Amino acid sequence: MSFGRPPSINVGFKTTPPDRGSFPLDHYGECSEQMKEYMECLKKNSSTSTHCRTFSKQYLECRMSKGLMERDEWHKLGLGDVGDATGTKC
């Protein structure tokens, strides 16, 4: 036991990758419009995401179609029951 200094970090420490993986940031703003619509919906609904699930799905669809995240099934993302309403306003 060592007093006065933190324990060694490398003892028993094992890194693990994130469950969903990592994805690149949207540096060129390719999906910024969808992100703004989603954030505006959250703002209007006191940060309750239930009302904004359509916007969330549109944002993720944009990211997947632009190669900013790996394509995945909607039910795995928790959006399997959300319709494909384009242009929906909250």
PDB file of N, CA, C and O in Angstrom, chain B, residues numbered from 101:
ATOM      1  N   MET B 101       0.841  -1.174   0.000  1.00  0.00           N
ATOM      2  CA  MET B 101       0.000   0.000   0.000  1.00  0.00           C
ATOM      3  C   MET B 101       0.883   1.233   0.000  1.00  0.00           C
ATOM      4  O   MET B 101       1.884   1.290   0.715  1.00  0.00           O
ATOM      5  N   SER B 102       0.518   2.201  -0.789  1.00  0.00           N
ATOM      6  CA  SER B 102       1.315   3.400  -0.930  1.00  0.00           C
ATOM      7  C   SER B 102       0.550   4.598  -0.389  1.00  0.00           C
ATOM      8  O   SER B 102      -0.551   4.895  -0.851  1.00  0.00           O
ATOM      9  N   PHE B 103       1.116   5.271   0.567  1.00  0.00           N
ATOM     10  CA  PHE B 103       0.471   6.454   1.123  1.00  0.00           C
ATOM     11  C   PHE B 103       1.054   7.704   0.495  1.00  0.00           C
ATOM     12  O   PHE B 103       2.263   7.786   0.278  1.00  0.00           O
ATOM     13  N   GLY B 104       0.207   8.676   0.201  1.00  0.00           N
ATOM     14  CA  GLY B 104       0.684   9.943  -0.311  1.00  0.00           C
ATOM     15  C   GLY B 104       0.705  10.054  -1.829  1.00  0.00           C
ATOM     16  O   GLY B 104       0.974  11.132  -2.359  1.00  0.00           O
ATOM     17  N   ARG B 105       0.434   8.985  -2.526  1.00  0.00           N
ATOM     18  CA  ARG B 105       0.379   9.070  -3.986  1.00  0.00           C
ATOM     19  C   ARG B 105      -0.761   8.174  -4.480  1.00  0.00           C
ATOM     20  O   ARG B 105      -1.141   7.216  -3.806  1.00  0.00           O
ATOM     21  N   PRO B 106      -1.304   8.491  -5.660  1.00  0.00           N
ATOM     22  CA  PRO B 106      -2.408   7.662  -6.168  1.00  0.00           C
ATOM     23  C   PRO B 106      -1.926   6.266  -6.547  1.00  0.00           C
ATOM     24  O   PRO B 106      -0.753   6.076  -6.870  1.00  0.00           O
ATOM     25  N   PRO B 107      -2.820   5.305  -6.509  1.00  0.00           N
ATOM     26  CA  PRO B 107      -2.420   3.947  -6.887  1.00  0.00           C
ATOM     27  C   PRO B 107      -2.042   3.890  -8.359  1.00  0.00           C
ATOM     28  O   PRO B 107      -2.458   4.732  -9.155  1.00  0.00           O
ATOM     29  N   SER B 108      -1.269   2.910  -8.699  1.00  0.00           N
ATOM     30  CA  SER B 108      -0.826   2.737 -10.077  1.00  0.00           C
ATOM     31  C   SER B 108      -2.040   2.483 -10.977  1.00  0.00           C
ATOM     32  O   SER B 108      -2.878   1.636 -10.668  1.00  0.00           O
ATOM     33  N   ILE B 109      -2.129   3.205 -12.067  1.00  0.00           N
ATOM     34  CA  ILE B 109      -3.275   3.106 -12.966  1.00  0.00           C
ATOM     35  C   ILE B 109      -3.267   1.795 -13.737  1.00  0.00           C
ATOM     36  O   ILE B 109      -4.332   1.232 -13.989  1.00  0.00           O
ATOM     37  N   ASN B 110      -2.128   1.307 -14.109  1.00  0.00           N
ATOM     38  CA  ASN B 110      -2.069   0.134 -14.969  1.00  0.00           C
ATOM     39  C   ASN B 110      -2.302  -1.197 -14.251  1.00  0.00           C
ATOM     40  O   ASN B 110      -2.299  -2.244 -14.897  1.00  0.00           O
ATOM     41  N   VAL B 111      -2.500  -1.180 -12.959  1.00  0.00           N
ATOM     42  CA  VAL B 111      -2.734  -2.413 -12.220  1.00  0.00           C
ATOM     43  C   VAL B 111      -4.226  -2.760 -12.310  1.00  0.00           C
ATOM     44  O   VAL B 111      -5.069  -2.078 -11.728  1.00  0.00           O
ATOM     45  N   GLY B 112      -4.535  -3.829 -13.046  1.00  0.00           N
ATOM     46  CA  GLY B 112      -5.911  -4.297 -13.129  1.00  0.00           C
ATOM     47  C   GLY B 112      -6.837  -3.437 -13.962  1.00  0.00           C
ATOM     48  O   GLY B 112      -8.048  -3.653 -13.942  1.00  0.00           O
ATOM     49  N   PHE B 113      -6.318  -2.484 -14.683  1.00  0.00           N
ATOM     50  CA  PHE B 113      -7.153  -1.593 -15.485  1.00  0.00           C
ATOM     51  C   PHE B 113      -7.205  -2.090 -16.917  1.00  0.00           C
ATOM     52  O   PHE B 113      -6.168  -2.246 -17.562  1.00  0.00           O
ATOM     53  N   LYS B 114      -8.408  -2.340 -17.415  1.00  0.00           N
ATOM     54  CA  LYS B 114      -8.571  -2.833 -18.775  1.00  0.00           C
ATOM     55  C   LYS B 114      -9.569  -1.946 -19.510  1.00  0.00           C
ATOM     56  O   LYS B 114     -10.679  -1.728 -19.024  1.00  0.00           O
ATOM     57  N   THR B 115      -9.188  -1.439 -20.661  1.00  0.00           N
ATOM     58  CA  THR B 115     -10.093  -0.590 -21.423  1.00  0.00           C
ATOM     59  C   THR B 115     -11.017  -1.447 -22.281  1.00  0.00           C
ATOM     60  O   THR B 115     -10.647  -2.528 -22.738  1.00  0.00           O
ATOM     61  N   THR B 116     -12.230  -0.933 -22.489  1.00  0.00           N
ATOM     62  CA  THR B 116     -13.192  -1.618 -23.356  1.00  0.00           C
ATOM     63  C   THR B 116     -13.803  -0.598 -24.313  1.00  0.00           C
ATOM     64  O   THR B 116     -14.028   0.549 -23.927  1.00  0.00           O
ATOM     65  N   PRO B 117     -14.072  -0.997 -25.546  1.00  0.00           N
ATOM     66  CA  PRO B 117     -14.677  -0.073 -26.495  1.00  0.00           C
ATOM     67  C   PRO B 117     -16.138   0.195 -26.126  1.00  0.00           C
ATOM     68  O   PRO B 117     -16.747  -0.604 -25.415  1.00  0.00           O
ATOM     69  N   PRO B 118     -16.707   1.309 -26.598  1.00  0.00           N
ATOM     70  CA  PRO B 118     -18.118   1.604 -26.308  1.00  0.00           C
ATOM     71  C   PRO B 118     -19.028   0.564 -26.962  1.00  0.00           C
ATOM     72  O   PRO B 118     -18.665  -0.039 -27.972  1.00  0.00           O
ATOM     73  N   ASP B 119     -20.211   0.359 -26.380  1.00  0.00           N
ATOM     74  CA  ASP B 119     -21.156  -0.634 -26.897  1.00  0.00           C
ATOM     75  C   ASP B 119     -21.558  -0.364 -28.340  1.00  0.00           C
ATOM     76  O   ASP B 119     -21.601  -1.293 -29.147  1.00  0.00           O
ATOM     77  N   ARG B 120     -21.848   0.869 -28.679  1.00  0.00           N
ATOM     78  CA  ARG B 120     -22.332   1.219 -30.007  1.00  0.00           C
ATOM     79  C   ARG B 120     -21.210   1.663 -30.929  1.00  0.00           C
ATOM     80  O   ARG B 120     -21.483   2.005 -32.080  1.00  0.00           O
ATOM     81  N   GLY B 121     -20.003   1.673 -30.495  1.00  0.00           N
ATOM     82  CA  GLY B 121     -18.899   2.116 -31.341  1.00  0.00           C
ATOM     83  C   GLY B 121     -18.790   3.632 -31.356  1.00  0.00           C
ATOM     84  O   GLY B 121     -19.570   4.327 -30.706  1.00  0.00           O
ATOM     85  N   SER B 122     -17.840   4.125 -32.087  1.00  0.00           N
ATOM     86  CA  SER B 122     -17.686   5.567 -32.200  1.00  0.00           C
ATOM     87  C   SER B 122     -18.022   5.978 -33.622  1.00  0.00           C
ATOM     88  O   SER B 122     -17.961   5.162 -34.541  1.00  0.00           O
ATOM     89  N   PHE B 123     -18.370   7.221 -33.798  1.00  0.00           N
ATOM     90  CA  PHE B 123     -18.687   7.713 -35.131  1.00  0.00           C
ATOM     91  C   PHE B 123     -18.148   9.126 -35.264  1.00  0.00           C
ATOM     92  O   PHE B 123     -18.016   9.837 -34.268  1.00  0.00           O
ATOM     93  N   PRO B 124     -17.833   9.539 -36.488  1.00  0.00           N
ATOM     94  CA  PRO B 124     -17.234  10.858 -36.688  1.00  0.00           C
ATOM     95  C   PRO B 124     -18.214  11.997 -36.414  1.00  0.00           C
ATOM     96  O   PRO B 124     -19.428  11.855 -36.563  1.00  0.00           O
ATOM     97  N   LEU B 125     -17.650  13.112 -36.014  1.00  0.00           N
ATOM     98  CA  LEU B 125     -18.451  14.313 -35.825  1.00  0.00           C
ATOM     99  C   LEU B 125     -18.882  14.859 -37.178  1.00  0.00           C
ATOM    100  O   LEU B 125     -18.260  14.568 -38.200  1.00  0.00           O
ATOM    101  N   ASP B 126     -19.923  15.633 -37.180  1.00  0.00           N
ATOM    102  CA  ASP B 126     -20.452  16.227 -38.409  1.00  0.00           C
ATOM    103  C   ASP B 126     -19.737  17.561 -38.657  1.00  0.00           C
ATOM    104  O   ASP B 126     -20.327  18.631 -38.506  1.00  0.00           O
ATOM    105  N   HIS B 127     -18.463  17.481 -39.038  1.00  0.00           N
ATOM    106  CA  HIS B 127     -17.638  18.685 -39.211  1.00  0.00           C
ATOM    107  C   HIS B 127     -18.178  19.632 -40.284  1.00  0.00           C
ATOM    108  O   HIS B 127     -18.010  20.846 -40.175  1.00  0.00           O
ATOM    109  N   TYR B 128     -18.816  19.094 -41.309  1.00  0.00           N
ATOM    110  CA  TYR B 128     -19.285  19.923 -42.423  1.00  0.00           C
ATOM    111  C   TYR B 128     -20.750  20.313 -42.288  1.00  0.00           C
ATOM    112  O   TYR B 128     -21.306  20.930 -43.197  1.00  0.00           O
ATOM    113  N   GLY B 129     -21.378  19.969 -41.184  1.00  0.00           N
ATOM    114  CA  GLY B 129     -22.761  20.361 -40.941  1.00  0.00           C
ATOM    115  C   GLY B 129     -23.764  19.715 -41.883  1.00  0.00           C
ATOM    116  O   GLY B 129     -24.797  20.305 -42.197  1.00  0.00           O
ATOM    117  N   GLU B 130     -23.461  18.501 -42.334  1.00  0.00           N
ATOM    118  CA  GLU B 130     -24.332  17.826 -43.291  1.00  0.00           C
ATOM    119  C   GLU B 130     -25.706  17.509 -42.714  1.00  0.00           C
ATOM    120  O   GLU B 130     -26.681  17.421 -43.461  1.00  0.00           O
ATOM    121  N   CYS B 131     -25.799  17.339 -41.417  1.00  0.00           N
ATOM    122  CA  CYS B 131     -27.076  17.013 -40.776  1.00  0.00           C
ATOM    123  C   CYS B 131     -27.472  18.077 -39.754  1.00  0.00           C
ATOM    124  O   CYS B 131     -28.248  17.804 -38.838  1.00  0.00           O
ATOM    125  N   SER B 132     -26.946  19.272 -39.911  1.00  0.00           N
ATOM    126  CA  SER B 132     -27.227  20.323 -38.922  1.00  0.00           C
ATOM    127  C   SER B 132     -28.688  20.759 -38.927  1.00  0.00           C
ATOM    128  O   SER B 132     -29.222  21.126 -37.880  1.00  0.00           O
ATOM    129  N   GLU B 133     -29.345  20.726 -40.087  1.00  0.00           N
ATOM    130  CA  GLU B 133     -30.751  21.118 -40.147  1.00  0.00           C
ATOM    131  C   GLU B 133     -31.613  20.155 -39.324  1.00  0.00           C
ATOM    132  O   GLU B 133     -32.478  20.587 -38.563  1.00  0.00           O
ATOM    133  N   GLN B 134     -31.376  18.859 -39.480  1.00  0.00           N
ATOM    134  CA  GLN B 134     -32.130  17.871 -38.714  1.00  0.00           C
ATOM    135  C   GLN B 134     -31.828  17.982 -37.220  1.00  0.00           C
ATOM    136  O   GLN B 134     -32.717  17.825 -36.383  1.00  0.00           O
ATOM    137  N   MET B 135     -30.571  18.254 -36.899  1.00  0.00           N
ATOM    138  CA  MET B 135     -30.188  18.410 -35.499  1.00  0.00           C
ATOM    139  C   MET B 135     -30.875  19.634 -34.889  1.00  0.00           C
ATOM    140  O   MET B 135     -31.336  19.581 -33.749  1.00  0.00           O
ATOM    141  N   LYS B 136     -30.945  20.737 -35.642  1.00  0.00           N
ATOM    142  CA  LYS B 136     -31.593  21.953 -35.140  1.00  0.00           C
ATOM    143  C   LYS B 136     -33.084  21.733 -34.918  1.00  0.00           C
ATOM    144  O   LYS B 136     -33.646  22.207 -33.931  1.00  0.00           O
ATOM    145  N   GLU B 137     -33.731  21.006 -35.848  1.00  0.00           N
ATOM    146  CA  GLU B 137     -35.159  20.712 -35.682  1.00  0.00           C
ATOM    147  C   GLU B 137     -35.398  19.876 -34.425  1.00  0.00           C
ATOM    148  O   GLU B 137     -36.343  20.125 -33.677  1.00  0.00           O
ATOM    149  N   TYR B 138     -34.543  18.891 -34.202  1.00  0.00           N
ATOM    150  CA  TYR B 138     -34.663  18.048 -33.010  1.00  0.00           C
ATOM    151  C   TYR B 138     -34.453  18.879 -31.742  1.00  0.00           C
ATOM    152  O   TYR B 138     -35.222  18.757 -30.789  1.00  0.00           O
ATOM    153  N   MET B 139     -33.434  19.710 -31.725  1.00  0.00           N
ATOM    154  CA  MET B 139     -33.151  20.529 -30.546  1.00  0.00           C
ATOM    155  C   MET B 139     -34.272  21.533 -30.288  1.00  0.00           C
ATOM    156  O   MET B 139     -34.612  21.789 -29.133  1.00  0.00           O
ATOM    157  N   GLU B 140     -34.854  22.104 -31.344  1.00  0.00           N
ATOM    158  CA  GLU B 140     -35.970  23.035 -31.203  1.00  0.00           C
ATOM    159  C   GLU B 140     -37.185  22.318 -30.611  1.00  0.00           C
ATOM    160  O   GLU B 140     -37.883  22.862 -29.755  1.00  0.00           O
ATOM    161  N   CYS B 141     -37.426  21.102 -31.075  1.00  0.00           N
ATOM    162  CA  CYS B 141     -38.524  20.307 -30.536  1.00  0.00           C
ATOM    163  C   CYS B 141     -38.311  20.030 -29.048  1.00  0.00           C
ATOM    164  O   CYS B 141     -39.245  20.149 -28.254  1.00  0.00           O
ATOM    165  N   LEU B 142     -37.095  19.665 -28.672  1.00  0.00           N
ATOM    166  CA  LEU B 142     -36.788  19.446 -27.251  1.00  0.00           C
ATOM    167  C   LEU B 142     -37.035  20.707 -26.436  1.00  0.00           C
ATOM    168  O   LEU B 142     -37.573  20.649 -25.330  1.00  0.00           O
ATOM    169  N   LYS B 143     -36.641  21.837 -26.986  1.00  0.00           N
ATOM    170  CA  LYS B 143     -36.813  23.107 -26.291  1.00  0.00           C
ATOM    171  C   LYS B 143     -38.303  23.407 -26.070  1.00  0.00           C
ATOM    172  O   LYS B 143     -38.699  23.840 -24.987  1.00  0.00           O
ATOM    173  N   LYS B 144     -39.115  23.175 -27.093  1.00  0.00           N
ATOM    174  CA  LYS B 144     -40.553  23.441 -27.000  1.00  0.00           C
ATOM    175  C   LYS B 144     -41.274  22.476 -26.075  1.00  0.00           C
ATOM    176  O   LYS B 144     -42.352  22.788 -25.571  1.00  0.00           O
ATOM    177  N   ASN B 145     -40.693  21.311 -25.849  1.00  0.00           N
ATOM    178  CA  ASN B 145     -41.334  20.278 -25.041  1.00  0.00           C
ATOM    179  C   ASN B 145     -40.610  20.029 -23.721  1.00  0.00           C
ATOM    180  O   ASN B 145     -40.642  18.914 -23.200  1.00  0.00           O
ATOM    181  N   SER B 146     -39.972  21.033 -23.188  1.00  0.00           N
ATOM    182  CA  SER B 146     -39.288  20.964 -21.887  1.00  0.00           C
ATOM    183  C   SER B 146     -38.331  19.772 -21.795  1.00  0.00           C
ATOM    184  O   SER B 146     -38.279  19.077 -20.781  1.00  0.00           O
ATOM    185  N   SER B 147     -37.581  19.555 -22.867  1.00  0.00           N
ATOM    186  CA  SER B 147     -36.572  18.493 -22.952  1.00  0.00           C
ATOM    187  C   SER B 147     -37.159  17.086 -22.808  1.00  0.00           C
ATOM    188  O   SER B 147     -36.455  16.156 -22.415  1.00  0.00           O
ATOM    189  N   THR B 148     -38.432  16.933 -23.122  1.00  0.00           N
ATOM    190  CA  THR B 148     -39.059  15.615 -23.112  1.00  0.00           C
ATOM    191  C   THR B 148     -38.923  15.027 -24.503  1.00  0.00           C
ATOM    192  O   THR B 148     -39.591  15.468 -25.439  1.00  0.00           O
ATOM    193  N   SER B 149     -38.064  14.039 -24.640  1.00  0.00           N
ATOM    194  CA  SER B 149     -37.731  13.503 -25.959  1.00  0.00           C
ATOM    195  C   SER B 149     -38.852  12.671 -26.588  1.00  0.00           C
ATOM    196  O   SER B 149     -38.829  12.426 -27.794  1.00  0.00           O
ATOM    197  N   THR B 150     -39.816  12.241 -25.801  1.00  0.00           N
ATOM    198  CA  THR B 150     -40.914  11.423 -26.326  1.00  0.00           C
ATOM    199  C   THR B 150     -41.631  12.121 -27.471  1.00  0.00           C
ATOM    200  O   THR B 150     -41.989  11.482 -28.460  1.00  0.00           O
ATOM    201  N   HIS B 151     -41.839  13.401 -27.348  1.00  0.00           N
ATOM    202  CA  HIS B 151     -42.548  14.171 -28.375  1.00  0.00           C
ATOM    203  C   HIS B 151     -41.698  14.394 -29.619  1.00  0.00           C
ATOM    204  O   HIS B 151     -42.225  14.804 -30.654  1.00  0.00           O
ATOM    205  N   CYS B 152     -40.413  14.136 -29.544  1.00  0.00           N
ATOM    206  CA  CYS B 152     -39.476  14.485 -30.623  1.00  0.00           C
ATOM    207  C   CYS B 152     -38.852  13.266 -31.286  1.00  0.00           C
ATOM    208  O   CYS B 152     -37.826  13.389 -31.954  1.00  0.00           O
ATOM    209  N   ARG B 153     -39.443  12.114 -31.118  1.00  0.00           N
ATOM    210  CA  ARG B 153     -38.840  10.885 -31.643  1.00  0.00           C
ATOM    211  C   ARG B 153     -38.765  10.890 -33.164  1.00  0.00           C
ATOM    212  O   ARG B 153     -37.825  10.328 -33.726  1.00  0.00           O
ATOM    213  N   THR B 154     -39.720  11.503 -33.845  1.00  0.00           N
ATOM    214  CA  THR B 154     -39.679  11.584 -35.307  1.00  0.00           C
ATOM    215  C   THR B 154     -38.468  12.381 -35.758  1.00  0.00           C
ATOM    216  O   THR B 154     -37.795  12.008 -36.719  1.00  0.00           O
ATOM    217  N   PHE B 155     -38.188  13.485 -35.059  1.00  0.00           N
ATOM    218  CA  PHE B 155     -37.024  14.303 -35.392  1.00  0.00           C
ATOM    219  C   PHE B 155     -35.728  13.558 -35.097  1.00  0.00           C
ATOM    220  O   PHE B 155     -34.750  13.681 -35.835  1.00  0.00           O
ATOM    221  N   SER B 156     -35.725  12.795 -34.029  1.00  0.00           N
ATOM    222  CA  SER B 156     -34.555  11.985 -33.693  1.00  0.00           C
ATOM    223  C   SER B 156     -34.281  10.972 -34.797  1.00  0.00           C
ATOM    224  O   SER B 156     -33.134  10.771 -35.196  1.00  0.00           O
ATOM    225  N   LYS B 157     -35.338  10.339 -35.285  1.00  0.00           N
ATOM    226  CA  LYS B 157     -35.193   9.351 -36.344  1.00  0.00           C
ATOM    227  C   LYS B 157     -34.698  10.010 -37.627  1.00  0.00           C
ATOM    228  O   LYS B 157     -33.851   9.446 -38.321  1.00  0.00           O
ATOM    229  N   GLN B 158     -35.214  11.196 -37.954  1.00  0.00           N
ATOM    230  CA  GLN B 158     -34.761  11.915 -39.151  1.00  0.00           C
ATOM    231  C   GLN B 158     -33.285  12.271 -39.039  1.00  0.00           C
ATOM    232  O   GLN B 158     -32.545  12.156 -40.016  1.00  0.00           O
ATOM    233  N   TYR B 159     -32.851  12.701 -37.860  1.00  0.00           N
ATOM    234  CA  TYR B 159     -31.449  13.056 -37.640  1.00  0.00           C
ATOM    235  C   TYR B 159     -30.542  11.832 -37.802  1.00  0.00           C
ATOM    236  O   TYR B 159     -29.512  11.899 -38.473  1.00  0.00           O
ATOM    237  N   LEU B 160     -30.933  10.720 -37.183  1.00  0.00           N
ATOM    238  CA  LEU B 160     -30.117   9.515 -37.292  1.00  0.00           C
ATOM    239  C   LEU B 160     -30.109   8.974 -38.714  1.00  0.00           C
ATOM    240  O   LEU B 160     -29.089   8.455 -39.167  1.00  0.00           O
ATOM    241  N   GLU B 161     -31.226   9.087 -39.427  1.00  0.00           N
ATOM    242  CA  GLU B 161     -31.271   8.660 -40.829  1.00  0.00           C
ATOM    243  C   GLU B 161     -30.297   9.484 -41.663  1.00  0.00           C
ATOM    244  O   GLU B 161     -29.601   8.944 -42.522  1.00  0.00           O
ATOM    245  N   CYS B 162     -30.249  10.778 -41.412  1.00  0.00           N
ATOM    246  CA  CYS B 162     -29.306  11.649 -42.119  1.00  0.00           C
ATOM    247  C   CYS B 162     -27.877  11.203 -41.840  1.00  0.00           C
ATOM    248  O   CYS B 162     -27.075  11.076 -42.766  1.00  0.00           O
ATOM    249  N   ARG B 163     -27.552  10.965 -40.575  1.00  0.00           N
ATOM    250  CA  ARG B 163     -26.197  10.539 -40.214  1.00  0.00           C
ATOM    251  C   ARG B 163     -25.829   9.221 -40.876  1.00  0.00           C
ATOM    252  O   ARG B 163     -24.704   9.050 -41.346  1.00  0.00           O
ATOM    253  N   MET B 164     -26.773   8.294 -40.914  1.00  0.00           N
ATOM    254  CA  MET B 164     -26.480   6.995 -41.526  1.00  0.00           C
ATOM    255  C   MET B 164     -26.327   7.129 -43.040  1.00  0.00           C
ATOM    256  O   MET B 164     -25.441   6.506 -43.625  1.00  0.00           O
ATOM    257  N   SER B 165     -27.166   7.923 -43.675  1.00  0.00           N
ATOM    258  CA  SER B 165     -27.097   8.062 -45.128  1.00  0.00           C
ATOM    259  C   SER B 165     -25.861   8.835 -45.579  1.00  0.00           C
ATOM    260  O   SER B 165     -25.406   8.651 -46.708  1.00  0.00           O
ATOM    261  N   LYS B 166     -25.310   9.691 -44.726  1.00  0.00           N
ATOM    262  CA  LYS B 166     -24.101  10.455 -45.056  1.00  0.00           C
ATOM    263  C   LYS B 166     -22.828   9.748 -44.605  1.00  0.00           C
ATOM    264  O   LYS B 166     -21.729  10.274 -44.782  1.00  0.00           O
ATOM    265  N   GLY B 167     -22.971   8.559 -44.022  1.00  0.00           N
ATOM    266  CA  GLY B 167     -21.803   7.808 -43.573  1.00  0.00           C
ATOM    267  C   GLY B 167     -21.191   8.335 -42.290  1.00  0.00           C
ATOM    268  O   GLY B 167     -20.024   8.068 -42.005  1.00  0.00           O
ATOM    269  N   LEU B 168     -21.967   9.086 -41.509  1.00  0.00           N
ATOM    270  CA  LEU B 168     -21.461   9.631 -40.247  1.00  0.00           C
ATOM    271  C   LEU B 168     -21.668   8.675 -39.081  1.00  0.00           C
ATOM    272  O   LEU B 168     -21.174   8.907 -37.977  1.00  0.00           O
ATOM    273  N   MET B 169     -22.398   7.607 -39.335  1.00  0.00           N
ATOM    274  CA  MET B 169     -22.536   6.538 -38.359  1.00  0.00           C
ATOM    275  C   MET B 169     -22.915   5.271 -39.113  1.00  0.00           C
ATOM    276  O   MET B 169     -23.446   5.326 -40.222  1.00  0.00           O
ATOM    277  N   GLU B 170     -22.640   4.158 -38.510  1.00  0.00           N
ATOM    278  CA  GLU B 170     -22.940   2.874 -39.135  1.00  0.00           C
ATOM    279  C   GLU B 170     -24.448   2.649 -39.178  1.00  0.00           C
ATOM    280  O   GLU B 170     -25.148   2.916 -38.201  1.00  0.00           O
ATOM    281  N   ARG B 171     -24.943   2.161 -40.304  1.00  0.00           N
ATOM    282  CA  ARG B 171     -26.373   1.897 -40.429  1.00  0.00           C
ATOM    283  C   ARG B 171     -26.760   0.760 -39.484  1.00  0.00           C
ATOM    284  O   ARG B 171     -26.050  -0.239 -39.362  1.00  0.00           O
ATOM    285  N   ASP B 172     -27.891   0.935 -38.826  1.00  0.00           N
ATOM    286  CA  ASP B 172     -28.376  -0.060 -37.886  1.00  0.00           C
ATOM    287  C   ASP B 172     -29.888  -0.151 -38.014  1.00  0.00           C
ATOM    288  O   ASP B 172     -30.522   0.731 -38.592  1.00  0.00           O
ATOM    289  N   GLU B 173     -30.455  -1.198 -37.485  1.00  0.00           N
ATOM    290  CA  GLU B 173     -31.897  -1.378 -37.530  1.00  0.00           C
ATOM    291  C   GLU B 173     -32.555  -0.441 -36.527  1.00  0.00           C
ATOM    292  O   GLU B 173     -32.030  -0.197 -35.440  1.00  0.00           O
ATOM    293  N   TRP B 174     -33.732   0.085 -36.920  1.00  0.00           N
ATOM    294  CA  TRP B 174     -34.412   1.072 -36.080  1.00  0.00           C
ATOM    295  C   TRP B 174     -34.802   0.506 -34.722  1.00  0.00           C
ATOM    296  O   TRP B 174     -34.724   1.216 -33.719  1.00  0.00           O
ATOM    297  N   HIS B 175     -35.213  -0.737 -34.666  1.00  0.00           N
ATOM    298  CA  HIS B 175     -35.616  -1.286 -33.360  1.00  0.00           C
ATOM    299  C   HIS B 175     -34.427  -1.398 -32.416  1.00  0.00           C
ATOM    300  O   HIS B 175     -34.606  -1.345 -31.199  1.00  0.00           O
ATOM    301  N   LYS B 176     -33.224  -1.551 -32.946  1.00  0.00           N
ATOM    302  CA  LYS B 176     -32.028  -1.589 -32.094  1.00  0.00           C
ATOM    303  C   LYS B 176     -31.689  -0.200 -31.561  1.00  0.00           C
ATOM    304  O   LYS B 176     -31.032  -0.064 -30.529  1.00  0.00           O
ATOM    305  N   LEU B 177     -32.142   0.825 -32.272  1.00  0.00           N
ATOM    306  CA  LEU B 177     -31.909   2.202 -31.833  1.00  0.00           C
ATOM    307  C   LEU B 177     -33.073   2.732 -30.999  1.00  0.00           C
ATOM    308  O   LEU B 177     -33.063   3.888 -30.577  1.00  0.00           O
ATOM    309  N   GLY B 178     -34.075   1.883 -30.763  1.00  0.00           N
ATOM    310  CA  GLY B 178     -35.228   2.286 -29.964  1.00  0.00           C
ATOM    311  C   GLY B 178     -36.245   3.106 -30.725  1.00  0.00           C
ATOM    312  O   GLY B 178     -37.087   3.767 -30.117  1.00  0.00           O
ATOM    313  N   LEU B 179     -36.180   3.073 -32.065  1.00  0.00           N
ATOM    314  CA  LEU B 179     -37.081   3.886 -32.875  1.00  0.00           C
ATOM    315  C   LEU B 179     -37.870   3.046 -33.874  1.00  0.00           C
ATOM    316  O   LEU B 179     -38.339   3.570 -34.884  1.00  0.00           O
ATOM    317  N   GLY B 180     -38.021   1.762 -33.608  1.00  0.00           N
ATOM    318  CA  GLY B 180     -38.716   0.865 -34.517  1.00  0.00           C
ATOM    319  C   GLY B 180     -40.188   1.172 -34.675  1.00  0.00           C
ATOM    320  O   GLY B 180     -40.780   0.857 -35.708  1.00  0.00           O
ATOM    321  N   ASP B 181     -40.787   1.780 -33.670  1.00  0.00           N
ATOM    322  CA  ASP B 181     -42.216   2.079 -33.728  1.00  0.00           C
ATOM    323  C   ASP B 181     -42.523   3.495 -34.218  1.00  0.00           C
ATOM    324  O   ASP B 181     -43.683   3.906 -34.235  1.00  0.00           O
ATOM    325  N   VAL B 182     -41.497   4.236 -34.613  1.00  0.00           N
ATOM    326  CA  VAL B 182     -41.684   5.608 -35.083  1.00  0.00           C
ATOM    327  C   VAL B 182     -41.853   5.602 -36.589  1.00  0.00           C
ATOM    328  O   VAL B 182     -41.045   5.011 -37.305  1.00  0.00           O
ATOM    329  N   GLY B 183     -42.905   6.259 -37.077  1.00  0.00           N
ATOM    330  CA  GLY B 183     -43.157   6.316 -38.519  1.00  0.00           C
ATOM    331  C   GLY B 183     -42.148   7.182 -39.240  1.00  0.00           C
ATOM    332  O   GLY B 183     -41.369   7.900 -38.614  1.00  0.00           O
ATOM    333  N   ASP B 184     -42.167   7.111 -40.562  1.00  0.00           N
ATOM    334  CA  ASP B 184     -41.247   7.899 -41.379  1.00  0.00           C
ATOM    335  C   ASP B 184     -41.908   9.206 -41.811  1.00  0.00           C
ATOM    336  O   ASP B 184     -42.046   9.470 -43.005  1.00  0.00           O
ATOM    337  N   ALA B 185     -42.304  10.002 -40.864  1.00  0.00           N
ATOM    338  CA  ALA B 185     -42.965  11.277 -41.164  1.00  0.00           C
ATOM    339  C   ALA B 185     -41.915  12.301 -41.528  1.00  0.00           C
ATOM    340  O   ALA B 185     -41.126  12.717 -40.679  1.00  0.00           O
ATOM    341  N   THR B 186     -41.900  12.712 -42.783  1.00  0.00           N
ATOM    342  CA  THR B 186     -40.938  13.716 -43.234  1.00  0.00           C
ATOM    343  C   THR B 186     -41.566  15.094 -43.093  1.00  0.00           C
ATOM    344  O   THR B 186     -42.749  15.283 -43.378  1.00  0.00           O
ATOM    345  N   GLY B 187     -40.776  16.037 -42.659  1.00  0.00           N
ATOM    346  CA  GLY B 187     -41.274  17.391 -42.555  1.00  0.00           C
ATOM    347  C   GLY B 187     -42.227  17.624 -41.391  1.00  0.00           C
ATOM    348  O   GLY B 187     -42.949  18.621 -41.385  1.00  0.00           O
ATOM    349  N   THR B 188     -42.247  16.745 -40.420  1.00  0.00           N
ATOM    350  CA  THR B 188     -43.114  16.903 -39.249  1.00  0.00           C
ATOM    351  C   THR B 188     -42.614  18.051 -38.397  1.00  0.00           C
ATOM    352  O   THR B 188     -41.411  18.204 -38.187  1.00  0.00           O
ATOM    353  N   LYS B 189     -43.529  18.846 -37.915  1.00  0.00           N
ATOM    354  CA  LYS B 189     -43.190  19.941 -37.004  1.00  0.00           C
ATOM    355  C   LYS B 189     -43.790  19.640 -35.644  1.00  0.00           C
ATOM    356  O   LYS B 189     -44.890  19.096 -35.544  1.00  0.00           O
ATOM    357  N   CYS B 190     -43.049  20.001 -34.583  1.00  0.00           N
ATOM    358  CA  CYS B 190     -43.561  19.706 -33.233  1.00  0.00           C
ATOM    359  C   CYS B 190     -44.473  20.804 -32.738  1.00  0.00           C
ATOM    360  O   CYS B 190     -44.992  20.720 -31.625  1.00  0.00           O
TER     361      CYS B 190
END
